[in-house]
Amino acid sequence: MPIPHLVPAKGESYDHNERPPPFGHALKQYIPLDEDYVNLNPGSWGTVPLPVLFAATRLAYEIERNPDKMYRQVFHPLIVRARESIATLIGADTDEVVFTPNATLAINTVLRAFEWRQGDLLIGATTLYGGVANTLQYLADRTEQPRPDLRLVEYTFPTQLSHAQILASFTAQLRAFKAEHERYAGARFTDVPPLSPGHDSALEGGGGGNKIVVVLDAITATPGVLMPWQEMVRVCREEGVWSVVDAAHSIGQEVDINLSQAQPDFWISDCHKWLYAKRACAVLYVPKRNQHIIKSSIPTSHEYVHAGSAKARENGTNFVMQHGWTGTPDHTSYASVPDALAFREWLVGEKAINDYCHKLALDGGRHLARILGTRVLDESGELTLNMTNVQLPLPLDPHSALLEHSSAPRPTATYTPELIAQINTYLRDKLLDEWKTYAVHYVHAGAWWVRCSAQVFNEISDFEYLGEALLVVCREITEVFRLGMVDA
């Protein structure tokens, strides 16, 4: 079989000893985007730089040359190296991190590993990512007992405008759910995490009892808001609550993550959204104190350990090895992590990357709001990292809290789920097909918003172009769907 001799083309390699181009459009030579596409949504799928993509493609060819050698001998040390690099970045021990294809699968791995009891409480939030929210709903909907009862913490932006307000609201609602369940369901919440007060005495009493598991966002998806997640984890620990942190947007966007200090019970992040790894690649962090919870990977691995076996007494649940082989995967995504980190280091490192993207998100969001004649969701900047949320010039829902802050009468429109779906489709198709650009659009607090993700290859002119497109498309939507109009 002829083997292609892969030679990197322009942009598919870089000289470590040379300075990179300045941030902005000059970096597009290393980004595999269509020349006429203005991408303000790298936050959804990520954008793989050409040198990282080339390295992954070259590795894929190596696999095909000798699959047995690669899968049986070569890949394990490659994945160990990748795990070591990501563990260093997030302040964790190497044997506390494993890879999965995406954050949703990793969160399912955690939540389905809990042995639920009648009276257990599972708490989410109204701002959870759709797949995660549905996972919680499914666990509460299952017909077989036992299953947890589901509660949702409510967040409404921009009504809650500071981390202090968010934390106070989270704490109050968590305590209210806990007290209500103890009073009316007769729950005894004695199944607490190892670092929580009362854990040792619960073990001495034979264990058992009910538990509370909270799934909380580090950065919400829509709106794209930085949450005070480390303080929320502390509250969970003090309240005897298991914390599962959905940090899908964190790696590559949030600097100085130190999980050994933050001490969440479980923490999950995608490496392909902001870190430049090849999709699909996510990291699942489970500290050693909690690895007994994860009895099986999803799907169950060849390395599964029967709970009553001698191997289980020696290796526990074999957490790392279980996740090292869950069937035949595309290991090139996981192996791309060191290449992604090397490219980021060449771009002068995490702080420089995120300083640029953060400033561009703030400046670009304000500039886009001026073009649209609207507002940014986070005017103080406290809730913003590299994603900014800007209100679209479309009528508000008559029940929107934003109407309370409007001094002049404004046209309104009632947005049914069907109408929201139709408008989303219209926005999607117009932006992608006619304007060759995209940013996430969504409804929150009775208003339409757009979430723009700023990356190192973006400039303020990209926000200007998106603004021009949105002005035209929003005028069309108002007319096509007769928003805010009264039939004669």
C-alpha positions as CSV (number, residue, x, y, z in Angstrom):
1,M,0.0,0.0,0.0
2,P,1.4,3.4,-0.9
3,I,1.9,5.6,2.1
4,P,1.5,9.4,1.5
5,H,4.6,11.5,2.4
6,L,3.0,14.2,4.4
7,V,4.8,17.5,4.1
8,P,3.3,20.5,5.9
9,A,2.0,23.2,3.6
10,K,2.0,26.9,4.4
11,G,0.4,27.5,7.8
12,E,0.6,23.8,8.8
13,S,3.8,24.3,10.7
14,Y,5.7,27.0,12.6
15,D,9.2,27.8,13.7
16,H,9.4,27.7,17.5
17,N,12.3,30.1,17.4
18,E,10.4,32.8,15.4
19,R,8.0,35.3,16.8
20,P,4.3,34.6,15.9
21,P,2.3,37.1,13.9
22,P,0.3,39.6,16.0
23,F,-3.1,38.6,17.2
24,G,-5.9,39.3,14.8
25,H,-6.4,38.6,11.1
26,A,-2.7,38.1,10.6
27,L,-3.1,34.7,12.5
28,K,-5.6,33.5,9.9
29,Q,-2.8,31.9,8.0
30,Y,-2.8,29.2,10.7
31,I,-6.6,28.8,10.9
32,P,-8.4,26.5,8.4
33,L,-11.5,28.8,7.9
34,D,-13.1,29.7,4.6
35,E,-11.6,33.0,3.5
36,D,-15.1,34.6,3.2
37,Y,-16.4,33.2,6.6
38,V,-16.4,35.5,9.6
39,N,-16.4,33.2,12.6
40,L,-17.6,34.6,15.9
41,N,-18.7,31.2,17.2
42,P,-15.6,29.2,18.0
43,G,-17.0,28.7,21.4
44,S,-19.5,26.0,20.2
45,W,-17.2,23.7,18.2
46,G,-13.8,25.1,18.6
47,T,-11.3,25.9,15.8
48,V,-8.3,23.7,15.3
49,P,-5.2,25.5,14.2
50,L,-3.6,24.0,11.0
51,P,-0.4,22.8,12.8
52,V,-2.5,20.9,15.3
53,L,-4.7,19.5,12.6
54,F,-1.7,18.5,10.5
55,A,-0.1,16.6,13.5
56,A,-3.4,14.8,14.1
57,T,-3.7,13.9,10.4
58,R,-0.1,12.6,10.3
59,L,-0.9,10.4,13.3
60,A,-4.0,9.1,11.6
61,Y,-1.9,7.9,8.7
62,E,0.5,6.2,11.1
63,I,-2.4,4.3,12.6
64,E,-3.4,3.0,9.2
65,R,0.1,1.8,8.4
66,N,0.1,-0.6,11.4
67,P,-3.1,-0.4,13.5
68,D,-2.0,-3.2,15.8
69,K,1.3,-1.6,16.7
70,M,-0.3,1.8,17.2
71,Y,-3.2,0.6,19.3
72,R,-1.3,-2.1,21.3
73,Q,2.0,-0.4,21.8
74,V,2.2,3.3,20.9
75,F,-1.0,4.9,22.0
76,H,-0.9,4.3,25.7
77,P,2.2,6.4,26.3
78,L,0.8,9.1,23.9
79,I,-2.4,9.4,26.0
80,V,-0.4,9.4,29.3
81,R,1.6,12.3,27.9
82,A,-1.6,14.1,27.0
83,R,-3.1,13.5,30.4
84,E,0.1,14.8,32.1
85,S,-0.1,18.0,30.1
86,I,-3.7,18.7,30.8
87,A,-3.3,17.8,34.5
88,T,-0.5,20.4,34.8
89,L,-2.7,23.0,33.2
90,I,-5.6,22.5,35.6
91,G,-3.7,21.8,38.8
92,A,-4.6,18.1,39.2
93,D,-2.8,14.8,39.6
94,T,-2.3,12.9,36.4
95,D,-4.2,9.9,37.7
96,E,-7.2,12.1,38.4
97,V,-7.9,13.0,34.8
98,V,-9.1,11.0,31.9
99,F,-10.4,11.8,28.4
100,T,-13.9,11.4,27.0
101,P,-15.3,12.5,23.6
102,N,-17.3,15.4,25.1
103,A,-18.5,17.1,28.3
104,T,-22.0,15.7,28.0
105,L,-20.8,12.1,28.0
106,A,-18.5,12.8,30.9
107,I,-21.3,14.3,33.0
108,N,-23.5,11.3,32.2
109,T,-20.6,9.1,33.3
110,V,-20.7,10.8,36.7
111,L,-24.4,11.1,37.2
112,R,-25.2,7.6,36.2
113,A,-22.5,6.3,38.5
114,F,-24.3,7.5,41.6
115,E,-26.4,4.8,43.4
116,W,-29.6,6.8,43.9
117,R,-31.9,6.3,46.9
118,Q,-35.5,7.2,47.4
119,G,-35.4,10.8,48.8
120,D,-32.1,11.8,47.1
121,L,-32.1,15.3,45.6
122,L,-30.6,16.2,42.2
123,I,-30.3,20.0,41.6
124,G,-29.6,21.7,38.3
125,A,-30.2,25.2,37.0
126,T,-32.4,26.9,34.4
127,T,-29.3,27.9,32.5
128,L,-27.8,24.4,32.1
129,Y,-26.8,23.3,28.6
130,G,-29.6,21.4,26.9
131,G,-28.1,17.9,26.9
132,V,-27.1,18.2,30.5
133,A,-30.5,19.5,31.5
134,N,-32.1,16.6,29.7
135,T,-29.8,14.1,31.5
136,L,-31.0,15.4,34.9
137,Q,-34.6,15.2,33.7
138,Y,-34.1,11.7,32.4
139,L,-32.7,10.5,35.7
140,A,-35.7,12.0,37.5
141,D,-38.2,10.6,35.0
142,R,-37.1,7.0,35.0
143,T,-40.0,4.6,35.9
144,E,-37.9,2.3,38.1
145,Q,-37.1,3.2,41.6
146,P,-35.1,4.5,43.3
147,R,-34.6,7.8,41.4
148,P,-33.7,11.3,42.6
149,D,-36.1,14.2,42.8
150,L,-35.2,17.1,40.6
151,R,-35.0,20.8,41.5
152,L,-33.7,23.8,39.4
153,V,-32.0,26.9,40.7
154,E,-33.4,29.8,38.7
155,Y,-31.1,32.4,37.2
156,T,-32.2,35.4,35.2
157,F,-29.7,37.7,33.5
158,P,-29.3,40.7,33.5
159,T,-31.4,40.9,36.6
160,Q,-28.6,39.1,38.5
161,L,-25.6,41.3,37.6
162,S,-22.8,40.3,40.0
163,H,-21.1,37.2,41.3
164,A,-22.2,38.2,44.8
165,Q,-25.9,38.2,43.7
166,I,-25.5,34.9,41.9
167,L,-23.8,33.3,44.9
168,A,-26.4,34.6,47.3
169,S,-29.2,33.3,45.1
170,F,-27.6,29.9,44.7
171,T,-27.0,29.5,48.4
172,A,-30.5,30.6,49.4
173,Q,-32.2,28.3,46.8
174,L,-30.0,25.3,47.7
175,R,-30.7,25.6,51.4
176,A,-34.5,26.0,50.7
177,F,-34.5,22.9,48.5
178,K,-32.7,21.0,51.2
179,A,-34.9,22.1,54.1
180,E,-38.1,21.5,52.0
181,H,-37.0,17.9,51.2
182,E,-36.1,17.2,54.8
183,R,-39.4,18.4,56.0
184,Y,-41.8,17.0,53.4
185,A,-40.0,14.0,52.0
186,G,-38.4,12.8,55.3
187,A,-34.9,12.8,53.8
188,R,-31.8,12.5,56.0
189,F,-28.9,13.9,54.0
190,T,-26.1,12.0,55.6
191,D,-24.4,10.8,52.4
192,V,-22.0,13.7,52.1
193,P,-18.7,14.1,50.2
194,P,-15.4,13.2,51.9
195,L,-14.4,16.8,52.5
196,S,-17.7,17.9,54.0
197,P,-18.4,18.2,57.7
198,G,-20.1,15.0,59.0
199,H,-18.5,12.6,56.5
200,D,-16.5,10.7,59.1
201,S,-19.3,10.3,61.5
202,A,-21.6,9.1,58.8
203,L,-19.2,6.4,57.9
204,E,-18.9,5.4,61.6
205,G,-22.7,5.1,61.6
206,G,-22.7,2.6,58.8
207,G,-23.1,5.1,55.9
208,G,-26.3,5.2,53.8
209,G,-28.8,8.0,54.1
210,N,-29.7,10.5,51.4
211,K,-27.5,12.7,49.3
212,I,-27.8,15.9,47.3
213,V,-26.0,16.2,44.0
214,V,-25.7,19.7,42.4
215,V,-24.7,20.2,38.7
216,L,-23.4,23.7,38.3
217,D,-21.9,25.7,35.5
218,A,-18.4,27.2,35.5
219,I,-19.4,29.3,32.5
220,T,-23.0,29.0,31.3
221,A,-23.5,28.5,27.5
222,T,-26.5,30.8,26.9
223,P,-26.0,33.4,28.1
224,G,-22.2,33.0,28.0
225,V,-21.7,34.1,31.6
226,L,-18.8,33.4,34.0
227,M,-20.2,32.0,37.3
228,P,-18.6,32.2,40.7
229,W,-18.2,28.4,40.5
230,Q,-15.3,28.1,43.0
231,E,-17.4,29.8,45.7
232,M,-20.4,27.7,44.7
233,V,-18.3,24.6,45.2
234,R,-17.3,25.9,48.6
235,V,-20.9,26.3,49.6
236,C,-21.7,22.8,48.4
237,R,-18.9,21.4,50.5
238,E,-20.1,23.3,53.6
239,E,-23.6,22.1,53.0
240,G,-22.7,18.5,52.6
241,V,-23.6,18.5,48.9
242,W,-21.8,16.7,46.0
243,S,-20.6,19.2,43.4
244,V,-20.5,18.3,39.7
245,V,-19.0,21.2,37.7
246,D,-19.9,21.5,34.0
247,A,-16.9,23.6,32.9
248,A,-17.3,22.8,29.2
249,H,-16.1,26.3,28.2
250,S,-13.4,26.7,30.9
251,I,-10.2,25.2,29.5
252,G,-8.5,27.7,27.2
253,Q,-10.8,30.5,28.3
254,E,-10.4,30.6,32.1
255,V,-6.8,31.0,33.3
256,D,-5.1,29.8,36.5
257,I,-7.5,26.9,37.1
258,N,-6.3,24.9,40.1
259,L,-8.6,22.0,40.9
260,S,-6.4,20.9,43.8
261,Q,-7.3,24.2,45.5
262,A,-10.9,24.6,44.3
263,Q,-11.7,20.9,45.3
264,P,-14.8,20.2,43.3
265,D,-16.1,16.6,43.6
266,F,-16.2,16.2,39.8
267,W,-15.1,18.7,37.1
268,I,-15.5,18.4,33.3
269,S,-14.3,20.5,30.4
270,D,-14.1,20.3,26.6
271,C,-10.6,20.6,25.2
272,H,-11.8,21.3,21.6
273,K,-13.8,24.4,22.4
274,W,-11.2,26.9,23.4
275,L,-7.9,25.0,23.9
276,Y,-7.4,24.2,20.1
277,A,-7.4,20.4,20.5
278,K,-8.9,18.3,17.7
279,R,-12.6,17.6,18.3
280,A,-13.9,15.5,20.0
281,C,-12.0,15.7,23.3
282,A,-13.0,16.5,26.8
283,V,-11.3,16.0,30.2
284,L,-13.0,14.4,33.2
285,Y,-11.5,15.2,36.6
286,V,-12.3,12.9,39.5
287,P,-10.1,13.3,42.6
288,K,-8.8,10.1,44.1
289,R,-11.1,10.5,47.1
290,N,-14.2,10.1,44.8
291,Q,-13.0,7.6,42.2
292,H,-14.9,4.8,44.1
293,I,-18.1,6.4,42.8
294,I,-17.2,5.8,39.1
295,K,-17.5,2.1,39.0
296,S,-17.8,2.0,35.2
297,S,-16.9,4.1,32.2
298,I,-19.5,4.7,29.5
299,P,-19.5,2.4,27.7
300,T,-18.2,-0.2,30.1
301,S,-14.6,-1.0,29.4
302,H,-12.5,-4.2,29.0
303,E,-10.8,-2.8,32.1
304,Y,-13.9,-2.9,34.3
305,V,-13.2,-4.3,37.7
306,H,-15.8,-6.5,39.5
307,A,-16.5,-4.9,42.9
308,G,-15.9,-8.1,44.8
309,S,-12.7,-9.1,43.1
310,A,-9.1,-9.2,44.4
311,K,-8.2,-6.7,41.7
312,A,-10.8,-4.3,43.0
313,R,-9.3,-4.5,46.5
314,E,-5.9,-3.7,45.0
315,N,-6.9,-1.1,42.3
316,G,-10.2,0.2,43.4
317,T,-12.4,0.9,40.4
318,N,-9.4,1.1,38.0
319,F,-10.6,4.5,37.0
320,V,-7.8,5.5,34.7
321,M,-7.4,2.3,32.8
322,Q,-11.2,1.9,32.3
323,H,-11.3,5.2,30.5
324,G,-8.2,4.4,28.5
325,W,-10.0,1.8,26.4
326,T,-13.8,2.0,25.9
327,G,-13.8,0.4,22.5
328,T,-12.0,1.6,19.4
329,P,-11.9,5.5,19.5
330,D,-10.3,8.2,17.5
331,H,-7.3,8.6,19.8
332,T,-5.9,11.4,17.6
333,S,-8.2,13.9,19.3
334,Y,-6.8,13.0,22.8
335,A,-3.2,12.9,21.5
336,S,-3.6,16.4,19.9
337,V,-3.7,18.1,23.4
338,P,0.1,18.5,23.7
339,D,0.2,19.9,20.2
340,A,-2.5,22.4,21.0
341,L,-0.7,23.5,24.2
342,A,2.6,23.8,22.3
343,F,0.9,26.1,19.7
344,R,-0.6,28.2,22.4
345,E,2.8,28.5,24.1
346,W,4.2,29.7,20.8
347,L,1.5,32.3,20.7
348,V,3.0,33.6,24.0
349,G,1.0,31.5,26.4
350,E,-2.4,31.4,28.2
351,K,-2.4,34.8,29.7
352,A,-1.6,36.7,26.5
353,I,-4.1,34.7,24.5
354,N,-6.9,35.3,27.0
355,D,-6.0,39.0,27.7
356,Y,-6.5,39.6,24.0
357,C,-9.7,37.6,23.7
358,H,-11.2,39.1,26.8
359,K,-10.5,42.7,25.8
360,L,-11.9,42.0,22.3
361,A,-15.0,40.4,23.8
362,L,-15.6,43.5,25.9
363,D,-14.8,46.0,23.2
364,G,-16.5,44.0,20.5
365,G,-19.7,43.5,22.5
366,R,-20.0,47.2,23.3
367,H,-19.4,48.1,19.6
368,L,-21.9,45.6,18.4
369,A,-24.5,47.0,20.9
370,R,-23.9,50.5,19.6
371,I,-24.4,49.3,16.0
372,L,-27.7,47.5,16.9
373,G,-28.9,50.2,19.2
374,T,-29.3,47.8,22.1
375,R,-27.2,46.8,25.1
376,V,-24.7,44.2,26.3
377,L,-26.0,41.8,28.9
378,D,-23.0,42.3,31.3
379,E,-22.3,46.0,31.4
380,S,-19.8,45.8,34.3
381,G,-17.7,43.0,32.7
382,E,-17.6,40.9,35.8
383,L,-19.5,38.0,34.2
384,T,-17.5,38.1,30.9
385,L,-14.5,36.2,29.9
386,N,-14.1,35.7,26.1
387,M,-17.8,35.5,25.3
388,T,-20.0,38.6,25.1
389,N,-23.8,38.7,24.9
390,V,-25.6,41.5,23.0
391,Q,-29.3,42.1,22.8
392,L,-30.8,41.8,19.3
393,P,-33.1,44.6,18.0
394,L,-36.3,42.5,18.2
395,P,-39.4,43.1,20.3
396,L,-39.4,41.9,23.9
397,D,-41.8,39.3,25.2
398,P,-44.6,41.1,27.2
399,H,-43.5,39.3,30.3
400,S,-39.9,40.2,30.0
401,A,-38.2,41.6,33.1
402,L,-36.4,44.0,30.8
403,L,-39.6,46.0,30.2
404,E,-39.4,47.1,33.8
405,H,-36.2,49.0,33.0
406,S,-37.6,50.7,29.9
407,S,-38.9,54.3,30.3
408,A,-40.7,54.4,26.9
409,P,-43.4,52.1,25.5
410,R,-42.0,49.4,23.4
411,P,-43.5,46.9,20.9
412,T,-43.8,43.4,22.3
413,A,-44.3,39.9,20.8
414,T,-45.3,36.6,22.4
415,Y,-42.7,34.0,21.7
416,T,-44.2,30.5,21.6
417,P,-41.8,27.6,21.3
418,E,-42.8,27.2,17.7
419,L,-42.1,30.8,16.9
420,I,-38.8,30.7,18.7
421,A,-37.8,27.7,16.6
422,Q,-38.8,29.4,13.4
423,I,-36.9,32.6,14.2
424,N,-33.8,30.6,15.2
425,T,-33.9,28.8,11.8
426,Y,-34.4,32.0,9.9
427,L,-31.4,33.6,11.7
428,R,-29.2,30.6,11.2
429,D,-29.9,30.2,7.5
430,K,-29.6,33.9,6.7
431,L,-26.4,34.4,8.7
432,L,-24.7,31.3,7.3
433,D,-25.9,31.2,3.7
434,E,-26.2,34.9,2.8
435,W,-23.8,36.7,5.1
436,K,-21.2,34.0,5.7
437,T,-20.9,34.6,9.4
438,Y,-22.3,33.2,12.6
439,A,-22.8,33.8,16.4
440,V,-25.1,31.9,18.7
441,H,-28.6,33.4,19.0
442,Y,-31.1,32.6,21.7
443,V,-33.9,33.8,23.9
444,H,-33.3,34.7,27.6
445,A,-35.4,36.7,30.0
446,G,-38.0,37.4,27.3
447,A,-35.4,39.0,24.9
448,W,-33.3,37.9,21.9
449,W,-29.6,37.8,22.3
450,V,-26.5,36.9,20.3
451,R,-23.4,35.3,22.0
452,C,-20.1,36.2,20.3
453,S,-17.0,34.3,21.0
454,A,-13.7,36.2,20.6
455,Q,-10.6,34.3,19.4
456,V,-7.1,35.3,18.6
457,F,-7.9,35.5,14.9
458,N,-10.8,37.9,15.3
459,E,-10.7,41.7,15.2
460,I,-13.2,44.4,16.0
461,S,-14.1,44.6,12.2
462,D,-15.6,41.1,12.6
463,F,-18.1,42.5,15.1
464,E,-18.9,45.3,12.7
465,Y,-19.6,42.9,9.9
466,L,-21.8,40.8,12.2
467,G,-23.7,44.0,13.3
468,E,-24.4,44.9,9.7
469,A,-25.8,41.4,9.0
470,L,-27.9,41.4,12.2
471,L,-29.5,44.8,11.5
472,V,-30.7,43.5,8.1
473,V,-31.8,40.1,9.2
474,C,-33.6,41.4,12.3
475,R,-35.6,43.9,10.2
476,E,-36.5,41.0,7.9
477,I,-37.6,38.9,10.9
478,T,-39.8,41.7,12.3
479,E,-41.6,42.0,9.0
480,V,-41.8,38.3,8.0
481,F,-43.1,37.2,11.4
482,R,-45.0,40.4,12.1
483,L,-43.4,40.9,15.4
484,G,-44.9,43.7,17.5
485,M,-47.5,44.4,14.9
486,V,-51.3,44.5,15.4
487,D,-53.6,43.3,12.7
488,A,-56.1,45.9,11.6
